[in-house]
Amino acid sequence: MADYLEVSLDYLVGKTDIEVDPKTAKRILEVSKSNEEDREHVFSIIDAFIAKRKIQSIT
């Protein structure tokens, strides 16, 4: 059922209210297969975008 609805089992049974779309989940899995240095680069970029969004929401 979770596959059909394209949601996680946790989302389906109410353990989380966060729904990750399949494209995002696939990308996360691909990054997790990278070496530590590459993962850190990707996370640094993501962190920069998150910080930018938070700053923009304050102003």
C-alpha positions, -999 to +999 in steps of 0.1 A: +000+000+000+028+024+009+044+018-025+011+023-043+006+056-025+043+065-028+047+073+009+068+057+037+054+031+060+060+055+089+039+081+072+012+056+064+008+044+100+011+079+115+046+077+130+056+108+111+039+137+094+068+142+070+062+128+036+093+125+013+085+123-024+100+094-044+124+116-063+138+130-031+141+096-015+159+082-045+184+111-044+190+106-007+197+070-012+222+078-040+240+103-018+242+077+010+261+054-013+288+080-018+321+082+001+322+103+033+340+132+016+314+135-012+285+132+013+300+160+034+301+182+003+265+175-006+254+181+030+273+214+031+255+226+000+221+215+015+229+232+048+237+265+029+203+264+012+185+257+045+203+286+061+194+309+032+157+298+035+157+304+072+172+339+068+148+348+041+118+338+063+130+361+090+132+392+068 
